[in-house]
Amino acid sequence: MDAWVIWLIIAVLLGVTEIFTLTAALGLLGAAALITSGLAATGLPMPLQLLVFSIASAAGIVVMRPIAQRHMLRPRLERFGVDALVGKTAYVVQEVTGRDGTVRIGGEEWTARALDESQVIPAGATVDVIQIDGATAVVYPRE
């Protein structure tokens, strides 16, 4: 069997394995094997094929590492879950005190308490969600 066919089989196997493992390393090695397969088809001797494979693998890492780091260090632009509720407007369903109450945030009813414990917020008032403490929304009345 020709060397280029072997490199092509290795590239395909690494590519398929990459699909199942989702590690970028195997994909980079598969790409390096594919490049080596193309050059091996031109009649490149085996020691040079190994050198091409090594250089292509290293080049893939050198190129991809900064891109991966840039994506990992990027701050999250969107808030999810209860973090997304902070800053939203809510409507008081049942009077909110420093201990208990109920508010409606985006169509869902949440237990709530006032940020200022001495404050009483009447039903029907509009409030801002300051934070989520467990399953309780901490709210402050809107002026």
N, CA, C and O atoms as CSV, one atom per row, in Angstrom:
chain,resi,resn,atom,element,x,y,z
A,1,MET,N,N,0.851,-1.166,0.000
A,1,MET,CA,C,0.000,0.000,0.000
A,1,MET,C,C,0.902,1.237,0.000
A,1,MET,O,O,1.923,1.265,0.687
A,2,ASP,N,N,0.526,2.243,-0.763
A,2,ASP,CA,C,1.316,3.465,-0.851
A,2,ASP,C,C,1.242,4.251,0.462
A,2,ASP,O,O,0.271,4.153,1.212
A,3,ALA,N,N,2.290,5.027,0.715
A,3,ALA,CA,C,2.367,5.813,1.950
A,3,ALA,C,C,1.267,6.863,2.011
A,3,ALA,O,O,0.727,7.134,3.084
A,4,TRP,N,N,0.930,7.458,0.866
A,4,TRP,CA,C,-0.089,8.503,0.887
A,4,TRP,C,C,-1.451,7.956,1.286
A,4,TRP,O,O,-2.245,8.660,1.911
A,5,VAL,N,N,-1.727,6.698,0.928
A,5,VAL,CA,C,-2.999,6.077,1.312
A,5,VAL,C,C,-3.031,5.853,2.823
A,5,VAL,O,O,-4.058,6.057,3.469
A,6,ILE,N,N,-1.898,5.435,3.372
A,6,ILE,CA,C,-1.816,5.222,4.826
A,6,ILE,C,C,-2.033,6.549,5.564
A,6,ILE,O,O,-2.767,6.603,6.551
A,7,TRP,N,N,-1.386,7.623,5.074
A,7,TRP,CA,C,-1.579,8.935,5.693
A,7,TRP,C,C,-3.034,9.385,5.573
A,7,TRP,O,O,-3.569,10.004,6.493
A,8,LEU,N,N,-3.667,9.083,4.458
A,8,LEU,CA,C,-5.062,9.447,4.251
A,8,LEU,C,C,-5.974,8.679,5.219
A,8,LEU,O,O,-6.916,9.243,5.776
A,9,ILE,N,N,-5.682,7.392,5.409
A,9,ILE,CA,C,-6.467,6.589,6.365
A,9,ILE,C,C,-6.290,7.140,7.775
A,9,ILE,O,O,-7.256,7.247,8.531
A,10,ILE,N,N,-5.056,7.488,8.128
A,10,ILE,CA,C,-4.795,8.072,9.460
A,10,ILE,C,C,-5.572,9.382,9.614
A,10,ILE,O,O,-6.157,9.642,10.665
A,11,ALA,N,N,-5.574,10.206,8.560
A,11,ALA,CA,C,-6.298,11.482,8.616
A,11,ALA,C,C,-7.793,11.259,8.830
A,11,ALA,O,O,-8.420,11.956,9.628
A,12,VAL,N,N,-8.358,10.296,8.122
A,12,VAL,CA,C,-9.790,10.013,8.259
A,12,VAL,C,C,-10.103,9.478,9.654
A,12,VAL,O,O,-11.081,9.892,10.276
A,13,LEU,N,N,-9.270,8.555,10.145
A,13,LEU,CA,C,-9.489,8.010,11.489
A,13,LEU,C,C,-9.398,9.096,12.557
A,13,LEU,O,O,-10.211,9.130,13.481
A,14,LEU,N,N,-8.413,9.984,12.433
A,14,LEU,CA,C,-8.296,11.084,13.394
A,14,LEU,C,C,-9.477,12.038,13.280
A,14,LEU,O,O,-9.963,12.548,14.289
A,15,GLY,N,N,-9.938,12.280,12.064
A,15,GLY,CA,C,-11.101,13.144,11.871
A,15,GLY,C,C,-12.362,12.565,12.482
A,15,GLY,O,O,-13.131,13.282,13.123
A,16,VAL,N,N,-12.574,11.282,12.290
A,16,VAL,CA,C,-13.756,10.626,12.872
A,16,VAL,C,C,-13.663,10.614,14.395
A,16,VAL,O,O,-14.652,10.858,15.086
A,17,THR,N,N,-12.474,10.329,14.910
A,17,THR,CA,C,-12.283,10.332,16.363
A,17,THR,C,C,-12.520,11.725,16.922
A,17,THR,O,O,-13.073,11.869,18.012
A,18,GLU,N,N,-12.108,12.748,16.190
A,18,GLU,CA,C,-12.339,14.131,16.614
A,18,GLU,C,C,-13.820,14.427,16.749
A,18,GLU,O,O,-14.235,15.132,17.668
A,19,ILE,N,N,-14.606,13.898,15.849
A,19,ILE,CA,C,-16.051,14.123,15.898
A,19,ILE,C,C,-16.640,13.577,17.192
A,19,ILE,O,O,-17.536,14.194,17.770
A,20,PHE,N,N,-16.155,12.441,17.650
A,20,PHE,CA,C,-16.710,11.819,18.853
A,20,PHE,C,C,-16.125,12.376,20.143
A,20,PHE,O,O,-16.795,12.351,21.175
A,21,THR,N,N,-14.895,12.878,20.113
A,21,THR,CA,C,-14.268,13.358,21.341
A,21,THR,C,C,-14.341,14.863,21.512
A,21,THR,O,O,-14.272,15.358,22.636
A,22,LEU,N,N,-14.478,15.602,20.416
A,22,LEU,CA,C,-14.543,17.054,20.437
A,22,LEU,C,C,-13.328,17.696,21.100
A,22,LEU,O,O,-13.452,18.693,21.811
A,23,THR,N,N,-12.159,17.119,20.864
A,23,THR,CA,C,-10.909,17.733,21.287
A,23,THR,C,C,-10.243,18.275,20.040
A,23,THR,O,O,-10.105,17.553,19.053
A,24,ALA,N,N,-9.836,19.499,20.063
A,24,ALA,CA,C,-9.262,20.113,18.866
A,24,ALA,C,C,-7.947,19.453,18.466
A,24,ALA,O,O,-7.539,19.539,17.308
A,25,ALA,N,N,-7.285,18.798,19.408
A,25,ALA,CA,C,-5.965,18.209,19.133
A,25,ALA,C,C,-6.039,17.141,18.051
A,25,ALA,O,O,-5.192,17.106,17.159
A,26,LEU,N,N,-7.035,16.276,18.119
A,26,LEU,CA,C,-7.131,15.207,17.124
A,26,LEU,C,C,-7.478,15.763,15.745
A,26,LEU,O,O,-7.035,15.224,14.731
A,27,GLY,N,N,-8.255,16.818,15.703
A,27,GLY,CA,C,-8.563,17.463,14.432
A,27,GLY,C,C,-7.317,18.083,13.807
A,27,GLY,O,O,-7.124,18.018,12.593
A,28,LEU,N,N,-6.476,18.684,14.643
A,28,LEU,CA,C,-5.227,19.265,14.131
A,28,LEU,C,C,-4.294,18.183,13.604
A,28,LEU,O,O,-3.653,18.356,12.567
A,29,LEU,N,N,-4.222,17.072,14.319
A,29,LEU,CA,C,-3.388,15.961,13.850
A,29,LEU,C,C,-3.946,15.370,12.558
A,29,LEU,O,O,-3.186,14.987,11.669
A,30,GLY,N,N,-5.272,15.296,12.455
A,30,GLY,CA,C,-5.898,14.803,11.225
A,30,GLY,C,C,-5.591,15.710,10.045
A,30,GLY,O,O,-5.329,15.230,8.942
A,31,ALA,N,N,-5.623,17.022,10.270
A,31,ALA,CA,C,-5.295,17.967,9.198
A,31,ALA,C,C,-3.826,17.826,8.789
A,31,ALA,O,O,-3.496,17.890,7.605
A,32,ALA,N,N,-2.955,17.634,9.771
A,32,ALA,CA,C,-1.531,17.446,9.461
A,32,ALA,C,C,-1.323,16.158,8.657
A,32,ALA,O,O,-0.516,16.125,7.729
A,33,ALA,N,N,-2.051,15.108,9.017
A,33,ALA,CA,C,-1.942,13.846,8.275
A,33,ALA,C,C,-2.473,14.009,6.849
A,33,ALA,O,O,-1.938,13.404,5.919
A,34,LEU,N,N,-3.508,14.812,6.671
A,34,LEU,CA,C,-4.050,15.057,5.336
A,34,LEU,C,C,-3.049,15.827,4.469
A,34,LEU,O,O,-2.874,15.516,3.291
A,35,ILE,N,N,-2.399,16.826,5.054
A,35,ILE,CA,C,-1.359,17.564,4.328
A,35,ILE,C,C,-0.216,16.632,3.945
A,35,ILE,O,O,0.287,16.672,2.822
A,36,THR,N,N,0.184,15.794,4.897
A,36,THR,CA,C,1.269,14.847,4.640
A,36,THR,C,C,0.876,13.851,3.557
A,36,THR,O,O,1.709,13.458,2.740
A,37,SER,N,N,-0.381,13.444,3.548
A,37,SER,CA,C,-0.860,12.519,2.518
A,37,SER,C,C,-0.716,13.134,1.129
A,37,SER,O,O,-0.290,12.469,0.185
A,38,GLY,N,N,-1.073,14.404,1.019
A,38,GLY,CA,C,-0.948,15.077,-0.272
A,38,GLY,C,C,0.488,15.166,-0.750
A,38,GLY,O,O,0.772,14.974,-1.933
A,39,LEU,N,N,1.400,15.460,0.182
A,39,LEU,CA,C,2.807,15.546,-0.205
A,39,LEU,C,C,3.417,14.166,-0.442
A,39,LEU,O,O,4.319,14.018,-1.266
A,40,ALA,N,N,2.927,13.157,0.279
A,40,ALA,CA,C,3.427,11.789,0.077
A,40,ALA,C,C,3.027,11.276,-1.300
A,40,ALA,O,O,3.733,10.458,-1.891
A,41,ALA,N,N,1.899,11.754,-1.809
A,41,ALA,CA,C,1.443,11.332,-3.145
A,41,ALA,C,C,2.383,11.834,-4.236
A,41,ALA,O,O,2.410,11.283,-5.337
A,42,THR,N,N,3.153,12.880,-3.933
A,42,THR,CA,C,4.108,13.401,-4.921
A,42,THR,C,C,5.416,12.623,-4.914
A,42,THR,O,O,6.297,12.882,-5.733
A,43,GLY,N,N,5.550,11.654,-3.980
A,43,GLY,CA,C,6.754,10.830,-3.932
A,43,GLY,C,C,7.767,11.273,-2.896
A,43,GLY,O,O,8.937,10.903,-2.989
A,44,LEU,N,N,7.359,12.041,-1.928
A,44,LEU,CA,C,8.251,12.505,-0.859
A,44,LEU,C,C,8.732,11.305,-0.040
A,44,LEU,O,O,7.919,10.450,0.313
A,45,PRO,N,N,10.035,11.216,0.275
A,45,PRO,CA,C,10.519,10.091,1.071
A,45,PRO,C,C,9.954,10.122,2.506
A,45,PRO,O,O,9.561,11.172,3.014
A,46,MET,N,N,9.928,8.934,3.140
A,46,MET,CA,C,9.322,8.780,4.456
A,46,MET,C,C,9.906,9.712,5.517
A,46,MET,O,O,9.123,10.300,6.263
A,47,PRO,N,N,11.225,9.889,5.639
A,47,PRO,CA,C,11.733,10.808,6.657
A,47,PRO,C,C,11.208,12.236,6.473
A,47,PRO,O,O,10.919,12.921,7.455
A,48,LEU,N,N,11.085,12.681,5.231
A,48,LEU,CA,C,10.533,14.013,4.984
A,48,LEU,C,C,9.030,14.066,5.251
A,48,LEU,O,O,8.499,15.104,5.646
A,49,GLN,N,N,8.345,12.938,5.031
A,49,GLN,CA,C,6.923,12.879,5.353
A,49,GLN,C,C,6.723,13.070,6.862
A,49,GLN,O,O,5.834,13.805,7.293
A,50,LEU,N,N,7.548,12.408,7.638
A,50,LEU,CA,C,7.451,12.546,9.092
A,50,LEU,C,C,7.767,13.980,9.524
A,50,LEU,O,O,7.150,14.515,10.445
A,51,LEU,N,N,8.736,14.588,8.845
A,51,LEU,CA,C,9.084,15.974,9.144
A,51,LEU,C,C,7.919,16.907,8.799
A,51,LEU,O,O,7.598,17.813,9.569
A,52,VAL,N,N,7.289,16.685,7.646
A,52,VAL,CA,C,6.129,17.488,7.245
A,52,VAL,C,C,4.997,17.321,8.252
A,52,VAL,O,O,4.354,18.298,8.637
A,53,PHE,N,N,4.753,16.077,8.681
A,53,PHE,CA,C,3.698,15.821,9.661
A,53,PHE,C,C,3.989,16.563,10.968
A,53,PHE,O,O,3.088,17.163,11.552
A,54,SER,N,N,5.222,16.524,11.420
A,54,SER,CA,C,5.599,17.203,12.665
A,54,SER,C,C,5.443,18.714,12.541
A,54,SER,O,O,4.908,19.368,13.436
A,55,ILE,N,N,5.910,19.258,11.433
A,55,ILE,CA,C,5.820,20.704,11.239
A,55,ILE,C,C,4.359,21.147,11.110
A,55,ILE,O,O,3.969,22.168,11.678
A,56,ALA,N,N,3.564,20.398,10.378
A,56,ALA,CA,C,2.149,20.746,10.208
A,56,ALA,C,C,1.396,20.650,11.543
A,56,ALA,O,O,0.531,21.478,11.828
A,57,SER,N,N,1.723,19.650,12.352
A,57,SER,CA,C,1.085,19.511,13.667
A,57,SER,C,C,1.459,20.688,14.560
A,57,SER,O,O,0.598,21.287,15.205
A,58,ALA,N,N,2.744,21.012,14.593
A,58,ALA,CA,C,3.201,22.132,15.422
A,58,ALA,C,C,2.601,23.450,14.931
A,58,ALA,O,O,2.203,24.287,15.741
A,59,ALA,N,N,2.535,23.638,13.630
A,59,ALA,CA,C,1.960,24.864,13.079
A,59,ALA,C,C,0.484,24.989,13.450
A,59,ALA,O,O,0.002,26.082,13.746
A,60,GLY,N,N,-0.221,23.874,13.431
A,60,GLY,CA,C,-1.633,23.898,13.823
A,60,GLY,C,C,-1.808,24.332,15.261
A,60,GLY,O,O,-2.716,25.101,15.575
A,61,ILE,N,N,-0.954,23.849,16.129
A,61,ILE,CA,C,-1.029,24.225,17.541
A,61,ILE,C,C,-0.669,25.694,17.718
A,61,ILE,O,O,-1.330,26.415,18.464
A,62,VAL,N,N,0.378,26.133,17.031
A,62,VAL,CA,C,0.818,27.527,17.147
A,62,VAL,C,C,-0.263,28.483,16.645
A,62,VAL,O,O,-0.443,29.565,17.205
A,63,VAL,N,N,-0.976,28.094,15.605
A,63,VAL,CA,C,-2.020,28.952,15.055
A,63,VAL,C,C,-3.287,28.898,15.906
A,63,VAL,O,O,-3.912,29.931,16.145
A,64,MET,N,N,-3.671,27.718,16.361
A,64,MET,CA,C,-4.944,27.552,17.060
A,64,MET,C,C,-4.914,27.962,18.531
A,64,MET,O,O,-5.937,28.395,19.062
A,65,ARG,N,N,-3.779,27.839,19.194
A,65,ARG,CA,C,-3.705,28.132,20.629
A,65,ARG,C,C,-4.111,29.569,20.958
A,65,ARG,O,O,-4.931,29.765,21.855
A,66,PRO,N,N,-3.574,30.580,20.273
A,66,PRO,CA,C,-4.010,31.946,20.585
A,66,PRO,C,C,-5.497,32.179,20.321
A,66,PRO,O,O,-6.147,32.929,21.049
A,67,ILE,N,N,-6.030,31.543,19.287
A,67,ILE,CA,C,-7.455,31.687,18.999
A,67,ILE,C,C,-8.285,31.076,20.121
A,67,ILE,O,O,-9.272,31.666,20.560
A,68,ALA,N,N,-7.887,29.899,20.583
A,68,ALA,CA,C,-8.608,29.240,21.679
A,68,ALA,C,C,-8.513,30.058,22.960
A,68,ALA,O,O,-9.507,30.202,23.673
A,69,GLN,N,N,-7.356,30.588,23.259
A,69,GLN,CA,C,-7.201,31.395,24.466
A,69,GLN,C,C,-8.053,32.650,24.409
A,69,GLN,O,O,-8.645,33.051,25.412
A,70,ARG,N,N,-8.118,33.269,23.243
A,70,ARG,CA,C,-8.913,34.481,23.088
A,70,ARG,C,C,-10.390,34.183,23.365
A,70,ARG,O,O,-11.087,34.999,23.967
A,71,HIS,N,N,-10.862,33.021,22.929
A,71,HIS,CA,C,-12.257,32.659,23.163
A,71,HIS,C,C,-12.512,32.279,24.612
A,71,HIS,O,O,-13.600,32.530,25.130
A,72,MET,N,N,-11.536,31.682,25.271
A,72,MET,CA,C,-11.728,31.285,26.670
A,72,MET,C,C,-11.677,32.485,27.603
A,72,MET,O,O,-12.348,32.479,28.635
A,73,LEU,N,N,-10.909,33.503,27.278
A,73,LEU,CA,C,-10.757,34.653,28.147
A,73,LEU,C,C,-11.793,35.743,27.897
A,73,LEU,O,O,-11.867,36.711,28.655
A,74,ARG,N,N,-12.583,35.599,26.856
A,74,ARG,CA,C,-13.592,36.598,26.521
A,74,ARG,C,C,-14.695,36.580,27.576
A,74,ARG,O,O,-15.175,35.508,27.944
A,75,PRO,N,N,-15.103,37.748,28.066
A,75,PRO,CA,C,-16.169,37.771,29.064
A,75,PRO,C,C,-17.505,37.354,28.456
A,75,PRO,O,O,-17.760,37.563,27.270
A,76,ARG,N,N,-18.338,36.768,29.284
A,76,ARG,CA,C,-19.668,36.380,28.816
A,76,ARG,C,C,-20.486,37.635,28.543
A,76,ARG,O,O,-20.575,38.521,29.393
A,77,LEU,N,N,-21.073,37.708,27.377
A,77,LEU,CA,C,-21.851,38.869,27.007
A,77,LEU,C,C,-23.303,38.756,27.453
A,77,LEU,O,O,-23.984,39.765,27.633
A,78,GLU,N,N,-23.766,37.547,27.626
A,78,GLU,CA,C,-25.151,37.332,28.004
A,78,GLU,C,C,-25.223,36.730,29.402
A,78,GLU,O,O,-24.390,35.913,29.794
A,79,ARG,N,N,-26.242,37.155,30.139
A,79,ARG,CA,C,-26.463,36.552,31.451
A,79,ARG,C,C,-27.544,35.486,31.306
A,79,ARG,O,O,-28.488,35.645,30.531
A,80,PHE,N,N,-27.396,34.401,32.058
A,80,PHE,CA,C,-28.332,33.284,31.962
A,80,PHE,C,C,-28.921,32.983,33.335
A,80,PHE,O,O,-28.370,33.384,34.361
A,81,GLY,N,N,-30.038,32.277,33.343
A,81,GLY,CA,C,-30.649,31.830,34.580
A,81,GLY,C,C,-31.100,32.998,35.437
A,81,GLY,O,O,-31.600,34.001,34.927
A,82,VAL,N,N,-30.919,32.861,36.753
A,82,VAL,CA,C,-31.364,33.911,37.669
A,82,VAL,C,C,-30.536,35.176,37.526
A,82,VAL,O,O,-31.013,36.256,37.875
A,83,ASP,N,N,-29.313,35.077,37.025
A,83,ASP,CA,C,-28.502,36.278,36.803
A,83,ASP,C,C,-29.169,37.215,35.803
A,83,ASP,O,O,-28.993,38.431,35.883
A,84,ALA,N,N,-29.927,36.668,34.872
A,84,ALA,CA,C,-30.598,37.485,33.862
A,84,ALA,C,C,-31.756,38.287,34.458
A,84,ALA,O,O,-32.223,39.240,33.834
A,85,LEU,N,N,-32.228,37.920,35.650
A,85,LEU,CA,C,-33.354,38.620,36.264
A,85,LEU,C,C,-32.932,39.909,36.963
A,85,LEU,O,O,-33.746,40.813,37.156
A,86,VAL,N,N,-31.663,39.989,37.338
A,86,VAL,CA,C,-31.179,41.177,38.048
A,86,VAL,C,C,-31.277,42.377,37.119
A,86,VAL,O,O,-30.798,42.343,35.986
A,87,GLY,N,N,-31.911,43.450,37.620
A,87,GLY,CA,C,-32.093,44.653,36.825
A,87,GLY,C,C,-33.438,44.709,36.112
A,87,GLY,O,O,-33.798,45.744,35.550
A,88,LYS,N,N,-34.177,43.617,36.128
A,88,LYS,CA,C,-35.484,43.590,35.460
A,88,LYS,C,C,-36.520,44.333,36.307
A,88,LYS,O,O,-36.336,44.551,37.505
A,89,THR,N,N,-37.598,44.707,35.651
A,89,THR,CA,C,-38.731,45.327,36.324
A,89,THR,C,C,-39.675,44.233,36.788
A,89,THR,O,O,-39.912,43.256,36.078
A,90,ALA,N,N,-40.207,44.407,37.982
A,90,ALA,CA,C,-41.163,43.439,38.530
A,90,ALA,C,C,-42.373,44.201,39.063
A,90,ALA,O,O,-42.298,45.401,39.326
A,91,TYR,N,N,-43.472,43.500,39.215
A,91,TYR,CA,C,-44.703,44.091,39.724
A,91,TYR,C,C,-45.118,43.350,40.977
A,91,TYR,O,O,-45.143,42.120,41.000
A,92,VAL,N,N,-45.441,44.095,42.011
A,92,VAL,CA,C,-45.784,43.497,43.300
A,92,VAL,C,C,-47.180,42.894,43.224
A,92,VAL,O,O,-48.151,43.579,42.903
A,93,VAL,N,N,-47.266,41.603,43.524
A,93,VAL,CA,C,-48.543,40.885,43.525
A,93,VAL,C,C,-49.124,40.890,44.935
A,93,VAL,O,O,-50.315,41.134,45.127
A,94,GLN,N,N,-48.276,40.618,45.910
A,94,GLN,CA,C,-48.669,40.619,47.316
A,94,GLN,C,C,-47.686,41.516,48.046
A,94,GLN,O,O,-46.486,41.450,47.782
A,95,GLU,N,N,-48.155,42.338,48.942
A,95,GLU,CA,C,-47.326,43.319,49.656
A,95,GLU,C,C,-45.951,42.757,50.034
A,95,GLU,O,O,-45.838,41.661,50.581
A,96,VAL,N,N,-44.914,43.536,49.727
A,96,VAL,CA,C,-43.536,43.108,49.987
A,96,VAL,C,C,-43.003,43.883,51.183
A,96,VAL,O,O,-43.066,45.112,51.234
A,97,THR,N,N,-42.478,43.131,52.140
A,97,THR,CA,C,-41.836,43.742,53.315
A,97,THR,C,C,-40.380,43.290,53.336
A,97,THR,O,O,-39.887,42.684,52.385
A,98,GLY,N,N,-39.718,43.590,54.418
A,98,GLY,CA,C,-38.331,43.157,54.563
A,98,GLY,C,C,-38.202,41.662,54.771
A,98,GLY,O,O,-37.097,41.120,54.741
A,99,ARG,N,N,-39.346,40.978,54.985
A,99,ARG,CA,C,-39.309,39.530,55.235
A,99,ARG,C,C,-39.953,38.699,54.136
A,99,ARG,O,O,-39.443,37.636,53.783
A,100,ASP,N,N,-41.078,39.178,53.586
A,100,ASP,CA,C,-41.772,38.349,52.586
A,100,ASP,C,C,-42.605,39.197,51.636
A,100,ASP,O,O,-42.724,40.413,51.788
A,101,GLY,N,N,-43.171,38.517,50.659
A,101,GLY,CA,C,-44.008,39.149,49.654
A,101,GLY,C,C,-43.920,38.357,48.359
A,101,GLY,O,O,-43.215,37.350,48.289
A,102,THR,N,N,-44.635,38.810,47.332
A,102,THR,CA,C,-44.627,38.133,46.039
A,102,THR,C,C,-44.579,39.185,44.935
A,102,THR,O,O,-45.265,40.205,44.992
A,103,VAL,N,N,-43.751,38.908,43.928
A,103,VAL,CA,C,-43.665,39.792,42.766
A,103,VAL,C,C,-43.783,38.956,41.503
A,103,VAL,O,O,-43.551,37.747,41.507
A,104,ARG,N,N,-44.155,39.643,40.405
A,104,ARG,CA,C,-44.229,38.984,39.103
A,104,ARG,C,C,-43.088,39.539,38.251
A,104,ARG,O,O,-43.014,40.736,37.974
A,105,ILE,N,N,-42.189,38.613,37.841
A,105,ILE,CA,C,-41.052,38.986,36.998
A,105,ILE,C,C,-41.212,38.247,35.679
A,105,ILE,O,O,-41.084,37.024,35.623
A,106,GLY,N,N,-41.487,38.983,34.636
A,106,GLY,CA,C,-41.610,38.374,33.311
A,106,GLY,C,C,-42.619,37.251,33.237
A,106,GLY,O,O,-42.378,36.261,32.546
A,107,GLY,N,N,-43.739,37.369,33.923
A,107,GLY,CA,C,-44.778,36.349,33.851
A,107,GLY,C,C,-44.672,35.257,34.901
A,107,GLY,O,O,-45.559,34.409,34.992
A,108,GLU,N,N,-43.614,35.256,35.692
A,108,GLU,CA,C,-43.454,34.254,36.752
A,108,GLU,C,C,-43.569,34.929,38.106
A,108,GLU,O,O,-43.099,36.051,38.295
A,109,GLU,N,N,-44.192,34.242,39.038
A,109,GLU,CA,C,-44.287,34.786,40.389
A,109,GLU,C,C,-43.127,34.286,41.227
A,109,GLU,O,O,-42.803,33.098,41.235
A,110,TRP,N,N,-42.505,35.233,41.940
A,110,TRP,CA,C,-41.352,34.943,42.789
A,110,TRP,C,C,-41.638,35.441,44.194
A,110,TRP,O,O,-42.301,36.461,44.385
A,111,THR,N,N,-41.129,34.706,45.172
A,111,THR,CA,C,-41.151,35.257,46.517
A,111,THR,C,C,-40.175,36.411,46.530
A,111,THR,O,O,-39.170,36.401,45.818
A,112,ALA,N,N,-40.479,37.410,47.351
A,112,ALA,CA,C,-39.646,38.606,47.334
A,112,ALA,C,C,-39.527,39.179,48.726
A,112,ALA,O,O,-40.322,38.881,49.617
A,113,ARG,N,N,-38.512,40.010,48.892
A,113,ARG,CA,C,-38.359,40.809,50.104
A,113,ARG,C,C,-37.752,42.131,49.685
A,113,ARG,O,O,-37.064,42.229,48.670
A,114,ALA,N,N,-38.025,43.157,50.497
A,114,ALA,CA,C,-37.533,44.490,50.187
A,114,ALA,C,C,-36.066,44.600,50.563
A,114,ALA,O,O,-35.616,43.970,51.520
A,115,LEU,N,N,-35.324,45.396,49.812
A,115,LEU,CA,C,-33.909,45.624,50.104
A,115,LEU,C,C,-33.759,46.308,51.447
A,115,LEU,O,O,-32.908,45.939,52.257
A,116,ASP,N,N,-34.599,47.312,51.675
A,116,ASP,CA,C,-34.613,48.004,52.964
A,116,ASP,C,C,-35.624,47.287,53.852
A,116,ASP,O,O,-36.819,47.292,53.556
A,117,GLU,N,N,-35.163,46.678,54.925
A,117,GLU,CA,C,-36.035,45.830,55.750
A,117,GLU,C,C,-37.172,46.582,56.421
A,117,GLU,O,O,-38.163,45.969,56.817
A,118,SER,N,N,-37.049,47.900,56.559
A,118,SER,CA,C,-38.117,48.669,57.212
A,118,SER,C,C,-39.172,49.133,56.209
A,118,SER,O,O,-40.173,49.737,56.593
A,119,GLN,N,N,-38.951,48.855,54.947
A,119,GLN,CA,C,-39.827,49.343,53.887
A,119,GLN,C,C,-40.973,48.369,53.617
A,119,GLN,O,O,-40.791,47.153,53.681
A,120,VAL,N,N,-42.142,48.907,53.317
A,120,VAL,CA,C,-43.308,48.121,52.918
A,120,VAL,C,C,-43.726,48.616,51.534
A,120,VAL,O,O,-43.989,49.803,51.340
A,121,ILE,N,N,-43.782,47.692,50.578
A,121,ILE,CA,C,-44.139,48.045,49.204
A,121,ILE,C,C,-45.526,47.470,48.931
A,121,ILE,O,O,-45.717,46.258,49.024
A,122,PRO,N,N,-46.492,48.318,48.595
A,122,PRO,CA,C,-47.862,47.837,48.419
A,122,PRO,C,C,-48.048,47.052,47.125
A,122,PRO,O,O,-47.262,47.180,46.186
A,123,ALA,N,N,-49.105,46.234,47.092
A,123,ALA,CA,C,-49.448,45.472,45.883
A,123,ALA,C,C,-49.735,46.434,44.745
A,123,ALA,O,O,-50.334,47.490,44.950
A,124,GLY,N,N,-49.307,46.066,43.547
A,124,GLY,CA,C,-49.520,46.893,42.374
A,124,GLY,C,C,-48.358,47.828,42.064
A,124,GLY,O,O,-48.320,48.427,40.989
A,125,ALA,N,N,-47.419,47.961,42.981
A,125,ALA,CA,C,-46.277,48.850,42.764
A,125,ALA,C,C,-45.283,48.215,41.787
A,125,ALA,O,O,-45.226,46.996,41.626
A,126,THR,N,N,-44.512,49.077,41.148
A,126,THR,CA,C,-43.453,48.623,40.246
A,126,THR,C,C,-42.135,48.676,40.999
A,126,THR,O,O,-41.825,49.666,41.661
A,127,VAL,N,N,-41.359,47.599,40.892
A,127,VAL,CA,C,-40.079,47.520,41.599
A,127,VAL,C,C,-38.986,47.058,40.638
A,127,VAL,O,O,-39.272,46.522,39.567
A,128,ASP,N,N,-37.750,47.270,41.028
A,128,ASP,CA,C,-36.592,46.764,40.294
A,128,ASP,C,C,-35.988,45.612,41.077
A,128,ASP,O,O,-35.904,45.665,42.304
A,129,VAL,N,N,-35.569,44.573,40.371
A,129,VAL,CA,C,-34.929,43.429,41.006
A,129,VAL,C,C,-33.455,43.792,41.205
A,129,VAL,O,O,-32.728,44.038,40.243
A,130,ILE,N,N,-33.034,43.820,42.460
A,130,ILE,CA,C,-31.658,44.187,42.797
A,130,ILE,C,C,-30.753,42.960,42.789
A,130,ILE,O,O,-29.624,43.013,42.301
A,131,GLN,N,N,-31.254,41.867,43.329
A,131,GLN,CA,C,-30.496,40.616,43.332
A,131,GLN,C,C,-31.445,39.458,43.543
A,131,GLN,O,O,-32.601,39.647,43.920
A,132,ILE,N,N,-30.945,38.250,43.295
A,132,ILE,CA,C,-31.701,37.028,43.573
A,132,ILE,C,C,-30.955,36.312,44.687
A,132,ILE,O,O,-29.786,35.956,44.539
A,133,ASP,N,N,-31.635,36.107,45.791
A,133,ASP,CA,C,-31.047,35.440,46.950
A,133,ASP,C,C,-31.734,34.086,47.103
A,133,ASP,O,O,-32.810,33.993,47.693
A,134,GLY,N,N,-31.106,33.038,46.568
A,134,GLY,CA,C,-31.727,31.717,46.561
A,134,GLY,C,C,-32.903,31.731,45.608
A,134,GLY,O,O,-32.733,31.877,44.397
A,135,ALA,N,N,-34.122,31.576,46.170
A,135,ALA,CA,C,-35.333,31.619,45.349
A,135,ALA,C,C,-36.142,32.869,45.661
A,135,ALA,O,O,-37.335,32.934,45.363
A,136,THR,N,N,-35.497,33.854,46.258
A,136,THR,CA,C,-36.182,35.091,46.646
A,136,THR,C,C,-35.588,36.280,45.913
A,136,THR,O,O,-34.372,36.467,45.883
A,137,ALA,N,N,-36.461,37.078,45.324
A,137,ALA,CA,C,-36.021,38.282,44.646
A,137,ALA,C,C,-35.927,39.416,45.659
A,137,ALA,O,O,-36.879,39.682,46.393
A,138,VAL,N,N,-34.783,40.078,45.695
A,138,VAL,CA,C,-34.610,41.242,46.551
A,138,VAL,C,C,-34.926,42.454,45.675
A,138,VAL,O,O,-34.275,42.676,44.654
A,139,VAL,N,N,-35.940,43.246,46.087
A,139,VAL,CA,C,-36.440,44.307,45.225
A,139,VAL,C,C,-36.357,45.670,45.897
A,139,VAL,O,O,-36.240,45.786,47.117
A,140,TYR,N,N,-36.421,46.690,45.063
A,140,TYR,CA,C,-36.416,48.071,45.545
A,140,TYR,C,C,-37.481,48.826,44.735
A,140,TYR,O,O,-37.556,48.668,43.516
A,141,PRO,N,N,-38.299,49.640,45.402
A,141,PRO,CA,C,-39.376,50.322,44.662
A,141,PRO,C,C,-38.833,51.327,43.652
A,141,PRO,O,O,-37.836,52.009,43.891
A,142,ARG,N,N,-39.507,51.393,42.543
A,142,ARG,CA,C,-39.150,52.346,41.497
A,142,ARG,C,C,-39.801,53.684,41.840
A,142,ARG,O,O,-40.971,53.732,42.220
A,143,GLU,N,N,-39.062,54.737,41.707
A,143,GLU,CA,C,-39.581,56.090,42.056
A,143,GLU,C,C,-40.519,56.605,41.016
A,143,GLU,O,O,-41.041,57.712,41.149
